[in-house]
Amino acid sequence: MTGYRIGAAIVMLVSLTGLAVQFDATLAQTGSIGETLWTILRFFTIWANILVVLTLGAIALGRSVSSRLVGGMLLSILLVGIIYGLLLRGLLSLSGGALLADTLLHKVTPVLVPLWWIGFAPKGQLGWGDPWIWAIFPALYLPYALLRGMAEGSYAYPFINVTKFGVGQVAINAVLIAIGFVVAGYALVWIDRRFSASPAPPPPTR
């Protein structure tokens, strides 16, 4: 289990570094700790990376963490990487700390977490009902992001911009992402069970 905890600590530190650099880069713009926190907590990327830090940090410290929670954390950070790669990459011109944070939070951590899970996490403990439980996290984020966007006049992500696309199109976008998330969840459970399956015994020799 040493690799399990050390690997968790390494990935946690990468994610934590990304969060710290993002906080510092935003603080340089806002000049206020409170405003900085309010600004960065608009984004699902930040919430997902916080979940990574808390989950893997607990594992690194030797705490017992359920495989269901680990699976939800994995799927959430995968969603960050996939949505970034498909819909968000290249939309902003970044440099310095903002670019480093963008790379760590959207690219590096979403790759390291699945690699850690494949290499070290216990397998065979996920259930077929888990994808629906994991979907609660992004499902709760959506109304939060929409309410903030409508109140502030600026949406965290362009595909939930009700002002630009209308309620209907945003609803379609949300449903498509939700379907993809749940399908990915079932794929994760299938992979988990495949990894845990014992190899079939060799046929008897005569």
Residue pairs with C-beta under 8 A, 6 or more apart in sequence:
3 119
3 120
4 59
4 120
4 121
4 122
5 59
5 60
5 62
6 60
7 116
7 119
7 120
8 56
8 57
8 59
8 60
8 116
8 120
9 56
9 57
9 60
10 112
10 116
11 52
11 56
11 109
11 112
11 113
11 116
12 52
12 53
12 56
12 57
12 60
14 104
14 108
14 109
14 112
15 49
15 52
15 53
15 56
15 104
15 105
15 109
16 53
16 57
17 104
18 49
18 100
18 101
18 103
18 104
18 105
18 108
18 109
19 46
19 49
19 50
19 53
19 101
19 105
21 97
21 100
21 101
21 104
22 40
22 46
22 97
22 98
22 101
22 105
23 36
23 37
23 40
24 97
25 96
25 97
25 98
25 101
26 36
26 39
26 40
27 33
27 36
28 97
30 36
30 39
40 46
41 47
42 145
42 148
42 156
43 156
43 157
44 79
44 80
44 138
44 141
44 145
44 156
44 157
45 80
45 84
45 105
45 106
46 105
47 76
47 137
47 141
48 73
48 76
48 77
48 79
48 80
49 77
49 80
49 105
49 109
51 72
51 73
51 76
51 77
51 137
52 73
52 77
52 109
52 113
55 65
55 69
55 70
55 73
56 73
56 113
56 116
58 65
59 65
59 70
66 125
67 121
67 122
67 125
67 126
67 192
68 125
68 126
68 127
68 130
68 133
70 117
70 121
71 126
71 130
71 134
71 185
71 188
71 189
71 192
72 130
72 133
72 134
72 137
73 113
74 113
74 114
74 117
74 188
75 131
75 134
75 181
75 184
75 185
75 188
76 134
76 137
76 138
77 109
77 110
77 113
78 110
78 113
78 114
78 184
79 138
79 177
79 181
79 184
80 105
80 106
80 109
80 110
81 106
81 107
81 109
81 110
81 111
82 110
82 180
83 157
83 177
84 106
84 107
84 110
87 157
87 158
87 159
88 106
88 157
88 158
89 106
91 158
92 102
94 102
118 195
123 192
123 193
123 195
123 196
124 192
124 193
124 195
124 196
124 197
125 192
125 196
126 188
126 189
126 192
126 193
127 189
128 186
128 189
130 185
130 189
131 181
131 182
131 184
131 185
131 186
131 188
131 189
132 182
132 185
134 181
134 185
135 178
135 181
135 182
135 185
138 177
138 178
138 181
139 178
142 160
142 174
145 155
145 156
145 157
145 160
146 155
146 160
146 162
146 170
148 155
148 156
149 155
149 156
149 160
149 161
149 162
149 163
150 162
153 163
155 161
155 162
155 163
158 164
159 165
159 170
159 173
159 177
160 170
160 173
160 174
161 170
162 170
165 173
